[in-house]
Amino acid sequence: MSSTDADVLLGPADIRELAARLGVRPTKQRGQNFVIDANTVRRIVRTAGVRPDDVVVEVGPGLGSLTLALLEAADRVTAVEIDDVLAAALPATVQARLPGRVDRFALVHRDALRVTELPGPEPTALVANLPYNVAVPVLLHMLDRFPTIERTLVMVQSEVADRLAAAPGSKVYGVPSVKAAWYAEVKRAGAIGRNVFWPAPNVDSGLVSLVRRASPPRTTATKGEVFAVIDAAFAQRRKTLRAALAGWAGSAAAAEAALTAAGISPQARGEALTVEQFAAIAERRPAAE
């Protein structure tokens, strides 16, 4: 930590003063919980392994707690913010706290789920305190749209972190687990307590690390085709794959044939399969009559 670090980063009093000045009250609708602890944002940047040459994209920067710490560590930071008031205020916060890094900061005032391009060099890392209510869709969208993102560290609701990092056979293994595994090696990277947020949420948070795979699973099926099998398998997760994939295949018998051809028991359930096995099933979807 530099001698000026404490002055640069936002503490609890800074956050509340800034919010009061802007007339901002965190909303449940947008899943807003602002980080008010400087040690936590330092820990996130450190755990993310942000390097001096990284181009970092941050989703949901809020009042800028994490943004400032990222700007100190990375080459560039692009923040994506949907909230009108927060988006308007963030550049001024950067200017006031890190005037020497203003030219390394960019703001995109949009819904992250609708972002298809970013200004400046391609991002190499994604680091974010994701709004709880849209965490998984935003994460998957960013990984899909920006293949240059090599490393990701997101802070999400603890339950969501468990799902993202779950392995086949786990009770919480499901659609987020398999789709995230299409893009990356995923693991839990720590827990975050409630008292580092304002307002304090009624759930704990967790850090999830995603390191992009060298390539998606090898398959002749498209990503969309594989994801359709995943969605179908978990839409009725208590059913066997023979039953759960009947609609996808056209009939239970056709589903059984596809599963058998892929080397998977028709009596298995989706929670037992790897992303590679879902890809193998997708390759064997019966042709439409």
C-alpha positions, -999 to 999 in steps of 0.1 A, spaced: 0 0 0 14 34 -10 14 63 14 -14 79 -5 -35 47 -8 -56 55 22 -65 89 7 -73 74 -27 -97 46 -16 -132 52 -3 -140 44 33 -174 41 51 -176 79 57 -166 87 21 -192 63 7 -221 77 29 -211 113 22 -209 107 -15 -242 89 -15 -259 117 5 -245 143 -19 -259 124 -49 -292 116 -32 -284 79 -37 -301 51 -18 -290 16 -27 -319 -2 -44 -329 -39 -40 -343 -37 -75 -308 -34 -89 -292 -55 -62 -270 -27 -50 -248 -32 -20 -218 -8 -19 -184 -20 -6 -173 3 22 -142 -15 33 -109 -5 17 -92 -37 28 -118 -58 10 -113 -40 -23 -75 -44 -20 -81 -81 -13 -103 -84 -44 -76 -68 -66 -49 -90 -51 -70 -122 -54 -78 -113 -90 -41 -111 -98 -45 -78 -116 -13 -69 -134 1 -35 -146 -6 -44 -182 -42 -56 -176 -72 -39 -193 -99 -45 -167 -136 -43 -173 -157 -37 -141 -195 -42 -141 -216 -23 -116 -190 0 -102 -215 18 -80 -198 47 -62 -163 36 -72 -149 17 -43 -134 -11 -64 -129 11 -94 -102 31 -77 -83 1 -64 -84 -14 -99 -71 18 -115 -41 18 -92 -32 -17 -102 -42 -21 -139 -32 -3 -171 -68 6 -179 -102 2 -164 -136 4 -182 -166 5 -159 -201 -5 -171 -228 12 -151 -266 12 -158 -277 37 -130 -279 72 -144 -268 90 -112 -240 67 -104 -227 67 -140 -227 105 -141 -208 108 -108 -181 82 -112 -158 101 -136 -157 130 -110 -148 106 -82 -119 93 -103 -108 128 -112 -108 138 -75 -91 107 -61 -68 96 -90 -63 126 -113 -32 111 -128 -51 80 -140 -82 98 -155 -69 90 -190 -68 53 -181 -104 52 -172 -135 48 -194 -172 47 -185 -199 28 -204 -233 39 -193 -254 9 -204 -270 -23 -192 -241 -48 -191 -264 -74 -206 -267 -52 -237 -230 -43 -240 -215 -56 -272 -184 -36 -275 -161 -16 -252 -139 15 -259 -101 12 -261 -80 -20 -261 -97 -54 -256 -103 -64 -220 -80 -90 -205 -97 -93 -171 -132 -89 -155 -133 -79 -119 -167 -70 -104 -190 -69 -74 -219 -82 -94 -255 -72 -85 -270 -103 -70 -301 -104 -91 -283 -105 -125 -250 -120 -116 -250 -152 -136 -265 -137 -169 -241 -108 -168 -211 -131 -161 -220 -155 -190 -227 -126 -213 -194 -109 -207 -174 -141 -211 -192 -149 -243 -190 -115 -258 -154 -107 -249 -132 -138 -255 -101 -118 -247 -110 -118 -210 -86 -144 -197 -91 -140 -159 -123 -132 -140 -129 -126 -103 -165 -118 -93 -181 -112 -59 -215 -127 -58 -240 -141 -33 -225 -171 -15 -251 -194 -28 -245 -183 -64 -207 -187 -58 -213 -223 -47 -234 -230 -78 -209 -215 -102 -180 -235 -88 -199 -267 -82 -186 -300 -97 -207 -328 -112 -225 -348 -86 -230 -318 -62 -265 -310 -51 -260 -274 -63 -245 -283 -96 -267 -269 -123 -271 -247 -154 -247 -219 -141 -220 -245 -132 -221 -262 -166 -223 -230 -187 -195 -214 -168 -174 -245 -173 -179 -241 -210 -158 -210 -209 -135 -214 -179 -119 -233 -150 -141 -222 -121 -133 -222 -84 -143 -205 -51 -117 -179 -42 -128 -169 -7 -157 -157 14 -168 -121 21 -187 -111 53 -218 -89 53 -203 -60 73 -181 -47 44 -212 -36 25 -236 -7 29 -264 -16 33 -254 -49 48 -271 -77 28 -289 -105 46 -267 -131 29 -230 -137 28 -210 -132 -4 -183 -152 -21 -155 -147 -46 -154 -168 -77 -123 -171 -99 -127 -181 -136 -97 -187 -158 -106 -190 -194 -100 -224 -210 -76 -225 -240 -106 -235 -261 -142 -246 -255 -149 -284 -253 -141 -300 -286 -174 -307 -303 -191 -305 -337 -221 -290 -319 -225 -252 -315 -225 -236 -282 -262 -228 -286 -269 -265 -293 -249 -276 -262 -266 -250 -240 -301 -261 -252 -293 -296 -239 -281 -282 -206 -313 -262 -202 -335 -291 -210 -316 -315 -186 -320 -292 -156 -355 -279 -164 -367 -311 -148 -336 -321 -128 -353 -348 -108 -361 -367 -139 -338 -391 -157 -321 -377 -188 -343 -401 -209 -374 -382 -196 -359 -348 -193 -345 -347 -228 -377 -361 -244 -389 -327 -256 -354 -318 -269 -350 -350 -288 -386 -354 -300 -395 -384 -278 -382 -404 -249 -371 -431 -273 -351 -406 -294 -335 -392 -262 -325 -427 -251 -309 -433 -285 -289 -400 -284 -278 -407 -249 -267 -443 -257 -248 -431 -287 -230 -406 -265 -221 -433 -241 -243 -420 -213 -268 -440 -193 -304 -429 -201 -311 -433 -164 -285 -408 -154 -295 -373 -143 -281 -340 -155 -263 -332 -123 -239 -361 -129 -227 -349 -163 -197 -328 -173 -199 -301 -199 -180 -324 -223 -207 -350 -219 -235 -325 -226 -216 -316 -258 -214 -352 -268 -252 -355 -264 -258 -323 -284 -239 -338 -313 -263 -367 -315 -296 -348 -316 -319 -366 -340 -326 -348 -372 -360 -332 -374 -386 -353 -394 
